[in-house]
Amino acid sequence: MAAAESISSQNGQGQDAAPVSLLLIEDVSVTAEIERSYFASVGFSVLAGGNVAEAESLIASQWVDIVIIDAAFARRKGIDLIPILKKAARNKDVKVIVTSVSGDPALKKAANAAGASAFIVKPAPRPRYLKEIKKLSAQKARDTERIHRIFEVAIAWRSSKLTAEALDVSSEGIHLAVSTDKEVIELGARLDMTFSIEGKDVKMQGEVVRHTPRGIGVRFVGVGAQAQRLLDKFLLRHSIEHQASQFYL
């Protein structure tokens, strides 16, 4: 029970905190029951929909914090259902986790474009699911900056040159407010970033690991010794926390 007991949400009507509510959408009954039993055993409130009609009815009538749906649901129409479910949802801030046996980047991109907040390749250990659920459940509560100032970051992505605002930075990654009218920067994308710390330009590489309500979470993957020293110095001066315990990573 300890794994989930600290995760709670409001039902939007001013009542006391309640366990995070999951909606499992699974059309294989045996799998659905195994997953339902597990998530209930660690403290979640669990609903299960075995077909499209059940899923739509449950998400419209019940408070659901997070949906877990397989991309192959309903003859591989799981991703297509995401915008339909989010539109019908009683909780308009509902998050969606898509699962799939395929790690195809195109499939991940389609899930992100449809409104998914996370993508998990199966088989995955159950702690992986708990980690994602905790992060998604914490997004609204932790949507604050740990740094005292926002700074600009120049991004090179594919053939595009973009400018973003750093909403938060840690020793492990950065939360960027960035958008492009053409397409979403997909999960797994590698970015070349340049920004100024203490009057000196710092170049870093990063990988997009999460889409957030305000932008993207980027984990640093290429940090030189000098850049790391400058970053550490900046964090000591301007950040409450040094490590990346926040939701965007």
N, C-alpha and C positions, 0 to 999 in steps of 0.2 A: 504493500500500500504506500510505502514511503516514496516510491518513484513518482507518484502523481499527486500526493496529498497537498503539495504547495502550489499546485496549479489550479486557479479558480477564475471564474468569470462572472460578470454581472449579467442578468438576463434582460437588461435594458429597461426594467420597470422599477428600479430602486430597491429591489429585494436584497437580502444578504447574499454574500458570495456563495456560489455553487460550484460543484465540480465542472470541469470543462466537458462540454457535450460533443461527442463524436457521432457522425453519421457514416457508417460503413456501407458502401454501395458495392455489393458483390452478388453475382448471380449463380455462384456455386454454393449451395446451401451448407455443405460440410465445412468449406473454407470460412464461410461467413460466421458459422457458429464457433469455430475455433478462435477466430479473431475477436469476435464479440466477447467471448468468455475471458480471453486474456486481458483485453483493455478494461473490462469491468473489474477484473481481479486487482488491477493496480490503481483503481480509484476513479476511473472516468465514468461519466454517464454515457451509455452507448445505445444508439439506435441503429437498426439495420434495414436496408432496403434491397430487395431481391430483384426488382425490375424498375423500369423507368417511372411507372405510375406511382409505385410505393415511395420511391426516392423523392419525387416532386411533392407528394402529399405530406411526407414527413418534414421536409425542409420548410414547407409553407406553414405548417401548423405547429411545429415544435421549434424551440430555440436551439440552434445548432451553431457551435463555435467553429468546428473544423470538419470538413468532408474528406474522406479517404476513398478514392475511386481508382479502379484499374483502367488503364487506357484501352484494354480489350473488352471492357464491359459492354454489354448489348451489341455484340458482334462488331467490336472495335469502334464503338461510337462514344466511348467514355469521355474523350476530350471534347467532342461536340456538345456534350451535355452540360459542360461547365457553365457557360453563360446563361443557359436556360435555368439551371439550378440557382445560380446567384441572383438572377432576376426574381425568381419565385421565393427566395429565402426570406423568412421572417427577420433574421439577423442580416442586415444589409452589409455587415462587415465580415461575413463568413469567409473563412480561408479554405482553400482546396489543396490537398496533397494528392498528386497523381503517382500511381505506381505502375511499373511495367517490367517485363522480363528483358526488354530491349533498352539499351542505353544510347540508341541512335540520337545524335544531336538534333536532327530534324524533328524527331518526336518531342524532344524536350522543348524545342523552340515553339512547336505548335501548342503544347500544353501551356507554356508561358503566355503566348499570345491570346489564348482562350481565357486566361485569368487565374491559372494555377499559381500558388505561392511556393510550392516545393515539388520536386520530382525525385522519387526514390526508385532505384533499379533493384528489382528482386532477383534472387532472394537477398534479403537484408536482415541483419540481426534486429531483434525487437528494440534494443536500446537506441538504435538509429531512428526508429519511429518516435520514441519518447523524446529524443533530442529535438526533432523537428517540431513536434507538438508543443514542447515547452517554448521554443523560440517563437513560434507563431502566436501562441497564447500571450506571450510577453510583449508583443510588438506595440500595442497601444499604450500599455503601462510604462514602457521604457522608451517611448518616443521623445526623448529629451537629449540634448547635447551634453557631452561630458567635457567639451572644450569651451573656452570662453570667447572664441571668435571664429568666424567662418572665413575660409580663404578659398581662392580659386585654384582649380586644377586643370591643366591642359591635358587632353586625352587624344591619343592616336589610336584609332580602332579601324581595322581594315584600311580603307582609303579615306576615311573621314577624320577630320580634325574637330574636336568638340571642346567646349569649356564647361566645367561643372563646378558646383560649390561643394566643399567638404563640410558635411553636417557634423561629422564626428571622425576622429582618428585614434587609433591605438597602435601598439607595437606590432600588431599582426595584420591590420587591415584598415580600410577606410570606408565611410558611408558617404556616398556621393548623390547629390541631387542632379540628375542628368536626364535629358530627354532628347529624342530626335523625332522629327515628323515622319521620317521614312520607315523606320523599323525599330523594334525593341532590341537592345543589346542583350543577346541571349546568355543564359547560364553557361559557364565554361569559356566564355570569350576572354581572350588575353588582351590586356590593355597596356599601352605604354603611357605612363603618367609623368608629368612634370609640374612641380609646384615649388614655391619659395618658402624656405624655413630660415628664420633669422637672417634674412637678406641674401641667402644663397639658394641657387636653383638645385633642386633635388630630382633625380630621375629614378623612377621605380617601375617595375612591372607588376601586374596584378591579374588575378583571375576572378571573374564575376561569379560569386557563389550564391547570391540571393537577390531576388527582387523584393523591394519593400514598398510600403505605401508612399514613400517620398523619393525613391530612387533605386540605387543598387548598392549591394554590399560587395566590396572587392577585397580579397585576401592577397596580401603581398606575397609574391613568389620570386622576385628578383630584387634584393636589397644589398647594395654595396656597403662596405664597412663605414665609409665616410657618411653615407646617407643614413645608416643606422644610428651613428653617433648623433647626427643632427636631429633625427627623429626622437631619440631618447631624451635629448636635452629639451626639445620642444614639449614633450609630454610631461616632463618633470615640472615645467613652468606653468603649463596651461591645462593639464588634464587632472581629473579627480582620480581616475584609475589608469594604470599602465597597461594591464592585460586586456585582451579582447573578450570580455564576458558578455558583451551586449548581443542583441538579437541578430544584427545584420551580418554576422559571420557564423 
